[in-house]
Amino acid sequence: METKVIPFVASVTDVNPAAAAATQLQDLINTTISEGWEFVTITSMSTSVKATGCGKSNAPAVKTSIQLLIFRK
């Protein structure tokens, strides 16, 4: 069995953000299913993001949550 993990970040505005996020998620799931993958679940993962770039090396890491879609074949 193969697995595929795809990060999901909705791009929404203040006009009905829940519906916009749901539509984007549905489109991503449907596209991946059409490629022969079976949707398993959506889950979240917490991680720390370290700033990079000029003058940012001493900045503390920021905790964030990432949504992940899990598929299998």
N, C-alpha and C positions, 0 to 999 in steps of 0.2 A: 504494500500500500504506500502511496505517495501522499505527502501533505503539502499544503501551500498556505502560507501566512501572509496576509495583506494588511498593511496599516490603513486605518480609515480616519481621516480628519475632514469633517464637514466644513464646507465653505458657505456660510449663511450670513444673512443680513438681519436686521431687526423686524423685518416683515415676515411673520410666521416662520420662525427659525426651526421649530420642531418638524413641520411639514417639509421644509427644504432639506433638512438633514435626513429625514426618512426617505425622501425621493432619491437623494444621492446614494444612500446606502442600498436601497432596492436596486438601483441601476447597476451598482458595482457587483452586487450578488448575482443579478440576472446575467450580466456580461460574463462573469466567471463561470457560472453554471453552463452557459452556452458553449464554453470552451471545454466542457466535459468534466468539470469539477463538481463535487457534491458539497453543499454548504453544511458545515457541522455546527458552528457556534460563533458568537462574537464574545470577546473577553477583553479585559483591560489589564495593562501591565504598568506598574509604577517604575520610573527610572529617574536618574539624575542627569541633567543636561549641564555640561560644563561650557561656559562661555569661551569663545576663542577670538582671536583677532587682536589688533593693536590696543594695548592698555587693559585688556580684559583677563589676562592670565591669572590675576589674583582675585578675581570675582568668585564668590561662592557658587557652587553648583545649585541649580534650581530643580526642585522635584516637579515632575510632570506625569500625567497619566496618558497612556497611548491606547487607543482602541484597536484591536486586532481581529480580523476575520479569519477563521480557520476553515479550510476546505480539504477534501481528500478525494483520491481516485482509487 
